[in-house]
């Protein structure tokens, strides 16, 4: 979710030159207030169980020795 928000922030807010840090702070504050107001949702394409099955090569099983 964080990567999605950072990508949206980059595309919607940082797509141009911003002159100074105060302007950046103001732009970022306006962006996140609007973003939160619009309540953007994430449409997950599959469940956690499906993800674990389909992406198991990315998540190796770790065996813990007792």
N, CA, C and O atoms as a GROMACS GRO file, in nm:
protein
  264
    1UNK      N    1   0.082  -0.119   0.000
    1UNK     CA    2   0.000   0.000   0.000
    1UNK      C    3   0.087   0.126   0.000
    1UNK      O    4   0.055   0.225  -0.066
    2UNK      N    5   0.196   0.120   0.074
    2UNK     CA    6   0.284   0.238   0.080
    2UNK      C    7   0.343   0.268  -0.056
    2UNK      O    8   0.353   0.385  -0.095
    3UNK      N    9   0.381   0.164  -0.130
    3UNK     CA   10   0.437   0.186  -0.264
    3UNK      C   11   0.334   0.248  -0.358
    3UNK      O   12   0.369   0.332  -0.441
    4UNK      N   13   0.210   0.208  -0.345
    4UNK     CA   14   0.104   0.264  -0.429
    4UNK      C   15   0.087   0.413  -0.398
    4UNK      O   16   0.076   0.495  -0.490
    5UNK      N   17   0.085   0.447  -0.270
    5UNK     CA   18   0.069   0.588  -0.231
    5UNK      C   19   0.189   0.672  -0.275
    5UNK      O   20   0.172   0.784  -0.322
    6UNK      N   21   0.309   0.618  -0.260
    6UNK     CA   22   0.428   0.693  -0.303
    6UNK      C   23   0.428   0.714  -0.454
    6UNK      O   24   0.467   0.820  -0.503
    7UNK      N   25   0.384   0.613  -0.528
    7UNK     CA   26   0.375   0.626  -0.673
    7UNK      C   27   0.273   0.732  -0.712
    7UNK      O   28   0.299   0.815  -0.799
    8UNK      N   29   0.157   0.730  -0.647
    8UNK     CA   30   0.054   0.831  -0.675
    8UNK      C   31   0.105   0.970  -0.639
    8UNK      O   32   0.082   1.066  -0.714
    9UNK      N   33   0.173   0.983  -0.526
    9UNK     CA   34   0.227   1.112  -0.484
    9UNK      C   35   0.328   1.164  -0.587
    9UNK      O   36   0.326   1.282  -0.621
   10UNK      N   37   0.414   1.076  -0.635
   10UNK     CA   38   0.514   1.114  -0.735
   10UNK      C   39   0.447   1.161  -0.863
   10UNK      O   40   0.487   1.264  -0.919
   11UNK      N   41   0.348   1.088  -0.910
   11UNK     CA   42   0.282   1.122  -1.036
   11UNK      C   43   0.194   1.246  -1.024
   11UNK      O   44   0.193   1.332  -1.112
   12UNK      N   45   0.120   1.256  -0.914
   12UNK     CA   46   0.021   1.363  -0.901
   12UNK      C   47   0.077   1.493  -0.843
   12UNK      O   48   0.022   1.600  -0.868
   13UNK      N   49   0.185   1.483  -0.767
   13UNK     CA   50   0.232   1.602  -0.697
   13UNK      C   51   0.374   1.644  -0.738
   13UNK      O   52   0.404   1.763  -0.744
   14UNK      N   53   0.458   1.548  -0.766
   14UNK     CA   54   0.599   1.580  -0.790
   14UNK      C   55   0.638   1.578  -0.937
   14UNK      O   56   0.757   1.568  -0.969
   15UNK      N   57   0.542   1.586  -1.024
   15UNK     CA   58   0.571   1.579  -1.167
   15UNK      C   59   0.628   1.707  -1.226
   15UNK      O   60   0.640   1.720  -1.348
   16UNK      N   61   0.664   1.801  -1.141
   16UNK     CA   62   0.719   1.928  -1.189
   16UNK      C   63   0.820   1.980  -1.087
   16UNK      O   64   0.830   1.929  -0.976
   17UNK      N   65   0.892   2.081  -1.125
   17UNK     CA   66   0.992   2.140  -1.036
   17UNK      C   67   0.921   2.223  -0.928
   17UNK      O   68   0.831   2.302  -0.957
   18UNK      N   69   0.965   2.204  -0.804
   18UNK     CA   70   0.912   2.281  -0.691
   18UNK      C   71   1.028   2.361  -0.636
   18UNK      O   72   1.134   2.306  -0.604
   19UNK      N   73   1.009   2.493  -0.623
   19UNK     CA   74   1.117   2.586  -0.596
   19UNK      C   75   1.189   2.573  -0.463
   19UNK      O   76   1.312   2.587  -0.459
   20UNK      N   77   1.117   2.547  -0.354
   20UNK     CA   78   1.185   2.541  -0.225
   20UNK      C   79   1.113   2.444  -0.132
   20UNK      O   80   1.006   2.392  -0.165
   21UNK      N   81   1.172   2.420  -0.016
   21UNK     CA   82   1.117   2.320   0.074
   21UNK      C   83   0.982   2.361   0.132
   21UNK      O   84   0.898   2.275   0.158
   22UNK      N   85   0.959   2.490   0.151
   22UNK     CA   86   0.830   2.536   0.202
   22UNK      C   87   0.719   2.511   0.100
   22UNK      O   88   0.609   2.470   0.137
   23UNK      N   89   0.748   2.534  -0.026
   23UNK     CA   90   0.650   2.507  -0.132
   23UNK      C   91   0.623   2.357  -0.140
   23UNK      O   92   0.509   2.316  -0.161
   24UNK      N   93   0.728   2.276  -0.124
   24UNK     CA   94   0.712   2.130  -0.125
   24UNK      C   95   0.623   2.085  -0.009
   24UNK      O   96   0.534   2.002  -0.028
   25UNK      N   97   0.645   2.139   0.109
   25UNK     CA   98   0.562   2.105   0.225
   25UNK      C   99   0.416   2.141   0.201
   25UNK      O  100   0.326   2.064   0.234
   26UNK      N  101   0.394   2.258   0.145
   26UNK     CA  102   0.257   2.303   0.118
   26UNK      C  103   0.190   2.214   0.013
   26UNK      O  104   0.074   2.176   0.028
   27UNK      N  105   0.264   2.182  -0.095
   27UNK     CA  106   0.210   2.096  -0.200
   27UNK      C  107   0.178   1.957  -0.145
   27UNK      O  108   0.073   1.900  -0.175
   28UNK      N  109   0.269   1.901  -0.065
   28UNK     CA  110   0.249   1.768  -0.009
   28UNK      C  111   0.129   1.766   0.085
   28UNK      O  112   0.049   1.673   0.083
   29UNK      N  113   0.116   1.869   0.168
   29UNK     CA  114   0.002   1.877   0.261
   29UNK      C  115  -0.130   1.885   0.184
   29UNK      O  116  -0.226   1.816   0.218
   30UNK      N  117  -0.134   1.968   0.082
   30UNK     CA  118  -0.257   1.981   0.002
   30UNK      C  119  -0.290   1.849  -0.066
   30UNK      O  120  -0.406   1.809  -0.074
   31UNK      N  121  -0.185   1.780  -0.117
   31UNK     CA  122  -0.206   1.654  -0.186
   31UNK      C  123  -0.262   1.549  -0.091
   31UNK      O  124  -0.362   1.484  -0.123
   32UNK      N  125  -0.199   1.530   0.026
   32UNK     CA  126  -0.246   1.422   0.113
   32UNK      C  127  -0.382   1.453   0.175
   32UNK      O  128  -0.458   1.361   0.202
   33UNK      N  129  -0.414   1.579   0.199
   33UNK     CA  130  -0.547   1.612   0.250
   33UNK      C  131  -0.653   1.577   0.145
   33UNK      O  132  -0.758   1.522   0.178
   34UNK      N  133  -0.626   1.611   0.019
   34UNK     CA  134  -0.719   1.578  -0.090
   34UNK      C  135  -0.729   1.427  -0.108
   34UNK      O  136  -0.838   1.374  -0.125
   35UNK      N  137  -0.615   1.359  -0.104
   35UNK     CA  138  -0.612   1.214  -0.122
   35UNK      C  139  -0.693   1.145  -0.012
   35UNK      O  140  -0.771   1.054  -0.040
   36UNK      N  141  -0.674   1.188   0.112
   36UNK     CA  142  -0.749   1.130   0.223
   36UNK      C  143  -0.898   1.161   0.212
   36UNK      O  144  -0.982   1.076   0.244
   37UNK      N  145  -0.931   1.281   0.167
   37UNK     CA  146  -1.072   1.319   0.150
   37UNK      C  147  -1.141   1.233   0.046
   37UNK      O  148  -1.257   1.195   0.063
   38UNK      N  149  -1.070   1.201  -0.064
   38UNK     CA  150  -1.128   1.120  -0.171
   38UNK      C  151  -1.137   0.972  -0.135
   38UNK      O  152  -1.206   0.897  -0.205
   39UNK      N  153  -1.070   0.927  -0.029
   39UNK     CA  154  -1.076   0.788   0.016
   39UNK      C  155  -1.048   0.689  -0.096
   39UNK      O  156  -1.132   0.605  -0.128
   40UNK      N  157  -0.932   0.699  -0.155
   40UNK     CA  158  -0.894   0.607  -0.262
   40UNK      C  159  -0.884   0.465  -0.207
   40UNK      O  160  -0.823   0.443  -0.102
   41UNK      N  161  -0.942   0.369  -0.279
   41UNK     CA  162  -0.939   0.229  -0.239
   41UNK      C  163  -0.837   0.152  -0.321
   41UNK      O  164  -0.796   0.195  -0.429
   42UNK      N  165  -0.798   0.039  -0.268
   42UNK     CA  166  -0.710  -0.053  -0.341
   42UNK      C  167  -0.794  -0.174  -0.377
   42UNK      O  168  -0.859  -0.233  -0.290
   43UNK      N  169  -0.793  -0.212  -0.502
   43UNK     CA  170  -0.868  -0.328  -0.549
   43UNK      C  171  -0.771  -0.447  -0.556
   43UNK      O  172  -0.706  -0.469  -0.658
   44UNK      N  173  -0.763  -0.523  -0.446
   44UNK     CA  174  -0.673  -0.638  -0.443
   44UNK      C  175  -0.725  -0.742  -0.540
   44UNK      O  176  -0.845  -0.771  -0.543
   45UNK      N  177  -0.637  -0.799  -0.618
   45UNK     CA  178  -0.676  -0.893  -0.722
   45UNK      C  179  -0.692  -1.037  -0.673
   45UNK      O  180  -0.761  -1.117  -0.736
   46UNK      N  181  -0.629  -1.070  -0.561
   46UNK     CA  182  -0.646  -1.204  -0.507
   46UNK      C  183  -0.625  -1.202  -0.355
   46UNK      O  184  -0.572  -1.106  -0.299
   47UNK      N  185  -0.669  -1.310  -0.292
   47UNK     CA  186  -0.664  -1.318  -0.146
   47UNK      C  187  -0.522  -1.347  -0.097
   47UNK      O  188  -0.433  -1.375  -0.177
   48UNK      N  189  -0.503  -1.341   0.032
   48UNK     CA  190  -0.372  -1.372   0.091
   48UNK      C  191  -0.333  -1.516   0.059
   48UNK      O  192  -0.219  -1.545   0.025
   49UNK      N  193  -0.429  -1.606   0.071
   49UNK     CA  194  -0.402  -1.747   0.039
   49UNK      C  195  -0.360  -1.766  -0.105
   49UNK      O  196  -0.265  -1.840  -0.133
   50UNK      N  197  -0.429  -1.700  -0.197
   50UNK     CA  198  -0.392  -1.706  -0.339
   50UNK      C  199  -0.252  -1.648  -0.360
   50UNK      O  200  -0.173  -1.704  -0.436
   51UNK      N  201  -0.222  -1.538  -0.293
   51UNK     CA  202  -0.091  -1.475  -0.308
   51UNK      C  203   0.018  -1.569  -0.260
   51UNK      O  204   0.122  -1.582  -0.325
   52UNK      N  205  -0.004  -1.634  -0.147
   52UNK     CA  206   0.096  -1.727  -0.095
   52UNK      C  207   0.118  -1.844  -0.191
   52UNK      O  208   0.230  -1.894  -0.204
   53UNK      N  209   0.012  -1.888  -0.256
   53UNK     CA  210   0.024  -1.998  -0.352
   53UNK      C  211   0.095  -1.952  -0.479
   53UNK      O  212   0.189  -2.017  -0.525
   54UNK      N  213   0.050  -1.842  -0.535
   54UNK     CA  214   0.105  -1.793  -0.662
   54UNK      C  215   0.245  -1.736  -0.650
   54UNK      O  216   0.325  -1.742  -0.744
   55UNK      N  217   0.276  -1.679  -0.534
   55UNK     CA  218   0.404  -1.611  -0.517
   55UNK      C  219   0.497  -1.685  -0.422
   55UNK      O  220   0.588  -1.625  -0.365
   56UNK      N  221   0.476  -1.815  -0.404
   56UNK     CA  222   0.554  -1.888  -0.306
   56UNK      C  223   0.703  -1.888  -0.339
   56UNK      O  224   0.786  -1.904  -0.249
   57UNK      N  225   0.738  -1.871  -0.466
   57UNK     CA  226   0.880  -1.865  -0.502
   57UNK      C  227   0.948  -1.739  -0.446
   57UNK      O  228   1.070  -1.734  -0.436
   58UNK      N  229   0.869  -1.638  -0.411
   58UNK     CA  230   0.925  -1.516  -0.354
   58UNK      C  231   0.937  -1.522  -0.202
   58UNK      O  232   1.008  -1.443  -0.141
   59UNK      N  233   0.866  -1.618  -0.141
   59UNK     CA  234   0.863  -1.629   0.003
   59UNK      C  235   0.906  -1.769   0.046
   59UNK      O  236   0.823  -1.858   0.062
   60UNK      N  237   1.037  -1.787   0.064
   60UNK     CA  238   1.084  -1.921   0.102
   60UNK      C  239   1.036  -1.959   0.242
   60UNK      O  240   1.011  -1.874   0.327
   61UNK      N  241   1.025  -2.090   0.263
   61UNK     CA  242   0.985  -2.142   0.393
   61UNK      C  243   1.108  -2.144   0.483
   61UNK      O  244   1.212  -2.197   0.445
   62UNK      N  245   1.096  -2.087   0.600
   62UNK     CA  246   1.206  -2.082   0.695
   62UNK      C  247   1.178  -2.185   0.804
   62UNK      O  248   1.076  -2.180   0.871
   63UNK      N  249   1.271  -2.277   0.819
   63UNK     CA  250   1.256  -2.380   0.920
   63UNK      C  251   1.332  -2.336   1.045
   63UNK      O  252   1.450  -2.302   1.039
   64UNK      N  253   1.264  -2.339   1.157
   64UNK     CA  254   1.323  -2.297   1.284
   64UNK      C  255   1.364  -2.420   1.361
   64UNK      O  256   1.284  -2.511   1.382
   65UNK      N  257   1.491  -2.424   1.402
   65UNK     CA  258   1.541  -2.538   1.480
   65UNK      C  259   1.506  -2.517   1.626
   65UNK      O  260   1.520  -2.407   1.680
   66UNK      N  261   1.461  -2.623   1.691
   66UNK     CA  262   1.427  -2.615   1.834
   66UNK      C  263   1.544  -2.657   1.919
   66UNK      O  264   1.534  -2.657   2.042
   0.00000   0.00000   0.00000
